[in-house]
Amino acid sequence: MIVRCIDNLFQADVLDVGCEYAVRDERDDCYILSGFDKGFSKTRFEIVSRPTIEFSGRVVAA
């Protein structure tokens, strides 16, 4: 799962608002992010839904 940081209060030296992070595990209402050993409160993030790719049906001539 991918999450986006929406609040880095008290974590500004670690997390960047707007950046996306991969979740390695969930524990005690926290996300354990890839590359980090400690958990971060889930309220600091929003889940990123990957957009579905839509095709216009047009074929581009080479």
C-alpha positions in Angstrom: 0.0 0.0 0.0 1.2 3.5 -0.7 0.3 6.5 1.5 0.9 10.2 1.1 2.0 12.4 4.0 -0.5 15.1 4.8 0.9 16.2 8.2 4.5 16.2 9.4 4.0 18.1 12.7 6.8 17.0 15.0 8.2 14.9 12.2 9.4 17.6 9.8 12.9 16.4 9.9 11.8 12.9 8.9 8.6 13.1 6.7 7.8 15.5 3.9 4.3 16.7 3.3 3.1 15.5 -0.1 5.6 12.7 -0.4 4.5 9.1 -0.9 5.7 6.3 1.2 5.4 2.5 1.0 3.8 0.8 4.0 5.7 -2.2 5.2 3.3 -3.1 8.1 0.5 -1.7 10.3 0.7 -1.9 14.1 -1.2 -0.1 16.9 -2.9 2.4 14.6 0.4 3.2 13.0 2.0 2.6 9.7 5.5 1.1 9.6 7.0 2.6 6.5 9.7 1.1 4.3 13.0 2.4 5.4 11.9 3.3 8.9 12.0 1.2 12.1 9.3 3.2 14.0 5.7 3.7 13.4 3.9 6.9 12.3 0.3 7.7 13.2 -2.1 6.8 10.5 -3.7 10.2 10.8 -0.6 11.8 9.3 -1.3 10.0 5.9 -3.9 9.4 3.3 -4.0 6.3 1.2 -3.0 6.8 -2.4 -5.3 5.2 -4.9 -3.6 4.4 -8.1 -5.5 5.8 -11.1 -6.7 3.4 -13.7 -5.3 3.9 -17.1 -7.8 4.9 -19.7 -7.2 4.4 -23.4 -8.6 6.9 -25.9 -8.9 4.3 -28.6 -6.7 6.4 -30.9 -3.8 4.8 -32.7 -0.8 6.9 -33.3 0.9 6.4 -36.7 4.7 5.9 -36.5 
